[in-house]
Amino acid sequence: MQCPIDGTELVLAERAGVEIDYCPKCRGVWLDRGELDKIIDRSAVADAPPPRDHHGGDYRDDHGGKPRKKRGGFLEDLFDF
């Protein structure tokens, strides 16, 4: 399949069990019907809050009382080609 933007041959990659077509030149990403829903559903499980430790603390305890920096999100993890 050709990239609709620059005509380069698209590359197929699998991320989180979902096949993603992307262009190695312009880095455009194309999803087939239903693939975005699968990605969102699977990311909801990955974004669940961490379990509390046995002392009753929360996730901030490991970082000196400061909240953890939030990463770029599930799409950044999926599309880091």
Backbone as a printed PyTorch tensor [residue, N CA C, xyz], in Angstrom:
tensor([[[  0.8490,  -1.1750,   0.0000],
         [  0.0000,   0.0000,   0.0000],
         [  0.8940,   1.2370,   0.0000]],

        [[  0.4930,   2.2470,  -0.7170],
         [  1.2460,   3.4840,  -0.8470],
         [  0.7810,   4.5340,   0.1690]],

        [[  1.7330,   5.3370,   0.6570],
         [  1.4130,   6.4480,   1.5520],
         [  0.6100,   7.4810,   0.7520]],

        [[ -0.5550,   7.8960,   1.2480],
         [ -1.3540,   8.8800,   0.5210],
         [ -0.7100,  10.2710,   0.4830]],

        [[  0.2790,  10.5080,   1.3250],
         [  0.9090,  11.8240,   1.3720],
         [  2.0900,  11.9180,   0.4070]],

        [[  3.0090,  10.9300,   0.4770],
         [  4.2180,  11.0550,  -0.3320],
         [  4.4840,   9.8710,  -1.2700]],

        [[  3.6030,   8.8900,  -1.2990],
         [  3.7200,   7.7710,  -2.2270],
         [  4.6990,   6.6880,  -1.8320]],

        [[  5.3450,   6.7990,  -0.6800],
         [  6.2690,   5.7860,  -0.1940],
         [  5.4900,   4.5310,   0.1990]],

        [[  6.1200,   3.3750,   0.0370],
         [  5.4920,   2.1100,   0.4360],
         [  5.3290,   2.0830,   1.9550]],

        [[  4.1170,   1.8190,   2.4320],
         [  3.8570,   1.7590,   3.8650],
         [  4.4650,   0.4990,   4.4590]],

        [[  4.8670,   0.5940,   5.7230],
         [  5.4450,  -0.5170,   6.4630],
         [  4.4220,  -0.9700,   7.4950]],

        [[  4.3180,  -2.2700,   7.6750],
         [  3.3860,  -2.8370,   8.6460],
         [  4.1360,  -3.1400,   9.9340]],

        [[  3.6170,  -2.6770,  11.0460],
         [  4.1990,  -2.9500,  12.3560],
         [  3.0880,  -3.4180,  13.2790]],

        [[  3.4550,  -4.1840,  14.2860],
         [  2.4700,  -4.6420,  15.2730],
         [  2.8030,  -4.0120,  16.6100]],

        [[  1.8300,  -3.3690,  17.1850],
         [  1.9630,  -2.7470,  18.5000],
         [  0.7660,  -3.1470,  19.3280]],

        [[  1.0310,  -3.7170,  20.4870],
         [ -0.0310,  -4.1340,  21.4130],
         [ -1.0560,  -5.0220,  20.7220]],

        [[ -0.5840,  -5.8760,  19.8120],
         [ -1.4740,  -6.7990,  19.1310],
         [ -2.2980,  -6.1790,  18.0180]],

        [[ -1.9920,  -4.9380,  17.6370],
         [ -2.7280,  -4.2450,  16.5860],
         [ -1.7550,  -3.9600,  15.4460]],

        [[ -2.1370,  -4.3260,  14.2270],
         [ -1.3010,  -4.0480,  13.0640],
         [ -1.5000,  -2.6040,  12.6200]],

        [[ -0.4000,  -1.8970,  12.4860],
         [ -0.4190,  -0.4780,  12.1580],
         [  0.3720,  -0.2740,  10.8740]],

        [[ -0.1960,   0.4660,   9.9340],
         [  0.5180,   0.8420,   8.7170],
         [  1.1240,   2.2220,   8.9420]],

        [[  2.4300,   2.3570,   8.6780],
         [  3.0470,   3.6690,   8.8230],
         [  4.0340,   3.9290,   7.6950]],

        [[  4.2660,   5.1860,   7.4560],
         [  5.1900,   5.6180,   6.4130],
         [  6.5370,   5.9290,   7.0610]],

        [[  7.5950,   5.2410,   6.6500],
         [  8.9050,   5.5190,   7.2400],
         [  9.4720,   6.8900,   6.8440]],

        [[  8.9490,   7.4830,   5.7950],
         [  9.4560,   8.7760,   5.3340],
         [  8.7910,   9.9420,   6.0670]],

        [[  7.4600,  10.0300,   6.0010],
         [  6.7600,  11.1550,   6.6430],
         [  6.2660,  10.8100,   8.0450]],

        [[  6.3840,   9.5250,   8.4260],
         [  5.9780,   9.0090,   9.7470],
         [  4.4690,   9.1030,   9.9760]],

        [[  3.7060,   9.1640,   8.8990],
         [  2.2540,   9.1300,   8.9950],
         [  1.8040,   7.7350,   9.4190]],

        [[  0.7100,   7.6710,  10.1420],
         [  0.1910,   6.4010,  10.6540],
         [ -1.2430,   6.2390,  10.1780]],

        [[ -1.5670,   5.0370,   9.6810],
         [ -2.9120,   4.7400,   9.2050],
         [ -3.4110,   3.4930,   9.8910]],

        [[ -4.6460,   3.5810,  10.3880],
         [ -5.2780,   2.4670,  11.0910],
         [ -6.4890,   2.0000,  10.3020]],

        [[ -6.7130,   0.6970,  10.3210],
         [ -7.9040,   0.1480,   9.6980],
         [ -9.0780,   0.2980,  10.6530]],

        [[-10.2690,   0.0440,  10.1520],
         [-11.4830,   0.1650,  10.9610],
         [-11.3650,  -0.7010,  12.2290]],

        [[-11.6540,  -0.1010,  13.3600],
         [-11.6740,  -0.8170,  14.6340],
         [-10.3310,  -0.8650,  15.3500]],

        [[ -9.2430,  -0.5340,  14.6690],
         [ -7.9340,  -0.6270,  15.3120],
         [ -7.7370,   0.4480,  16.3810]],

        [[ -8.2340,   1.6410,  16.1610],
         [ -8.1240,   2.6800,  17.1840],
         [ -8.8920,   2.2770,  18.4390]],

        [[-10.0690,   1.6650,  18.2730],
         [-10.8420,   1.2000,  19.4320],
         [-10.0670,   0.1550,  20.2200]],

        [[ -9.3810,  -0.7560,  19.5150],
         [ -8.5700,  -1.7690,  20.1900],
         [ -7.4410,  -1.1220,  20.9790]],

        [[ -6.7840,  -0.1390,  20.3910],
         [ -5.6900,   0.5530,  21.0680],
         [ -6.1960,   1.2510,  22.3240]],

        [[ -7.3210,   1.9260,  22.2170],
         [ -7.8910,   2.6390,  23.3690],
         [ -8.2820,   1.6630,  24.4660]],

        [[ -8.9280,   0.5570,  24.1050],
         [ -9.3280,  -0.4390,  25.0990],
         [ -8.1170,  -1.0060,  25.8320]],

        [[ -7.0700,  -1.3040,  25.0940],
         [ -5.8760,  -1.8980,  25.7040],
         [ -5.1100,  -0.8850,  26.5390]],

        [[ -5.1770,   0.3800,  26.1780],
         [ -4.4740,   1.3880,  26.9600],
         [ -5.1910,   1.6580,  28.2800]],

        [[ -6.4910,   1.4600,  28.3250],
         [ -7.2390,   1.6760,  29.5670],
         [ -6.7500,   0.7240,  30.6420]],

        [[ -6.4060,  -0.4930,  30.2640],
         [ -5.8730,  -1.4730,  31.2120],
         [ -4.4840,  -1.0440,  31.6650]],

        [[ -3.6540,  -0.5490,  30.7390],
         [ -2.2930,  -0.1330,  31.0530],
         [ -2.2640,   1.1300,  31.9170]],

        [[ -3.2830,   1.9870,  31.8350],
         [ -3.3200,   3.2330,  32.5890],
         [ -3.9880,   3.0930,  33.9540]],

        [[ -4.3160,   1.8720,  34.3520],
         [ -4.9440,   1.6640,  35.6580],
         [ -3.9850,   2.1290,  36.7520]],

        [[ -4.4990,   2.6930,  37.8450],
         [ -3.6140,   3.1780,  38.9090],
         [ -2.8240,   2.0270,  39.5290]],

        [[ -1.5830,   2.3080,  39.9520],
         [ -0.7750,   1.2510,  40.5560],
         [ -1.3640,   0.8180,  41.8930]],

        [[ -1.1390,  -0.4320,  42.2800],
         [ -1.6710,  -0.9010,  43.5660],
         [ -0.9590,  -0.2110,  44.7270]],

        [[ -1.6840,  -0.0390,  45.8200],
         [ -1.1030,   0.5710,  47.0170],
         [ -0.2070,  -0.4450,  47.6930]],

        [[  0.8430,   0.0420,  48.3570],
         [  1.7290,  -0.8870,  49.0560],
         [  1.1030,  -1.3260,  50.3770]],

        [[  1.7320,  -2.2690,  51.0500],
         [  1.1600,  -2.8300,  52.2780],
         [  1.2270,  -1.8660,  53.4570]],

        [[  1.9280,  -0.7250,  53.3270],
         [  1.9920,   0.2570,  54.4050],
         [  0.9340,   1.3360,  54.2640]],

        [[  0.1090,   1.2470,  53.2300],
         [ -0.9480,   2.2250,  53.0450],
         [ -0.5140,   3.4600,  52.2730]],

        [[  0.7190,   3.4550,  51.7570],
         [  1.1950,   4.5970,  50.9860],
         [  0.6570,   4.5460,  49.5670]],

        [[  0.9440,   5.5790,  48.8270],
         [  0.5380,   5.5660,  47.4280],
         [  1.7680,   5.6910,  46.5410]],

        [[  1.5500,   5.8300,  45.2650],
         [  2.6520,   5.8190,  44.3090],
         [  3.6270,   6.9840,  44.5060]],

        [[  3.2430,   8.0090,  45.2250],
         [  4.1260,   9.1530,  45.4390],
         [  5.2400,   8.8330,  46.4310]],

        [[  5.0770,   7.8030,  47.2520],
         [  6.0630,   7.4830,  48.2730],
         [  7.4310,   7.1580,  47.6890]],

        [[  7.4780,   6.5790,  46.5170],
         [  8.7520,   6.1940,  45.9140],
         [  9.4960,   7.3810,  45.3210]],

        [[  8.8790,   8.5400,  45.2740],
         [  9.4740,   9.6970,  44.6220],
         [  9.6010,  10.8800,  45.5780]],

        [[  9.7640,  10.6120,  46.8410],
         [  9.9450,  11.6870,  47.8060],
         [  8.7480,  12.5950,  47.9600]],

        [[  7.5620,  12.0820,  47.7790],
         [  6.3530,  12.8700,  47.9360],
         [  5.9620,  13.6550,  46.6990]],

        [[  6.8020,  13.6000,  45.6490],
         [  6.4830,  14.2950,  44.4090],
         [  5.7740,  13.3400,  43.4640]],

        [[  4.7810,  13.8240,  42.7420],
         [  4.1110,  12.9340,  41.7840],
         [  5.0590,  12.5550,  40.6580]],

        [[  4.8370,  11.3610,  40.1290],
         [  5.6240,  10.9010,  38.9840],
         [  5.3320,  11.7500,  37.7760]],

        [[  6.3340,  11.9470,  36.9290],
         [  6.0910,  12.6500,  35.6720],
         [  5.2670,  11.7550,  34.7800]],

        [[  4.2420,  12.3240,  34.2000],
         [  3.4070,  11.5580,  33.2820],
         [  4.1220,  11.4360,  31.9500]],

        [[  4.1690,  10.2270,  31.4450],
         [  4.7700,  10.0160,  30.1430],
         [  3.8320,  10.5500,  29.0710]],

        [[  4.2590,  10.4930,  27.8440],
         [  3.5320,  11.0820,  26.7330],
         [  2.1790,  10.4620,  26.4680]],

        [[  1.8740,   9.3110,  27.0350],
         [  0.5950,   8.6710,  26.8130],
         [  0.7320,   7.4170,  25.9780]],

        [[ -0.3550,   6.7030,  25.8230],
         [ -0.3020,   5.4140,  25.1530],
         [  0.0270,   5.5310,  23.6760]],

        [[ -0.3840,   6.5970,  23.0250],
         [ -0.0800,   6.7340,  21.5980],
         [  1.4170,   6.9310,  21.3810]],

        [[  2.0660,   7.6570,  22.2750],
         [  3.5160,   7.8380,  22.1510],
         [  4.2400,   6.5050,  22.2770]],

        [[  3.7710,   5.6530,  23.1630],
         [  4.3740,   4.3320,  23.3230],
         [  4.1540,   3.4650,  22.0950]],

        [[  3.0120,   3.5910,  21.4750],
         [  2.7120,   2.7690,  20.3140],
         [  3.4470,   3.2150,  19.0620]],

        [[  3.6380,   4.5070,  18.9000],
         [  4.1350,   5.0330,  17.6350],
         [  5.5640,   5.5550,  17.7260]],

        [[  6.4030,   4.9310,  18.5290],
         [  7.7850,   5.3980,  18.6350],
         [  8.6710,   4.6450,  17.6340]],

        [[  8.4430,   4.8470,  16.3750],
         [  9.1650,   4.1170,  15.3310],
         [ 10.5590,   4.6550,  15.1870]]])
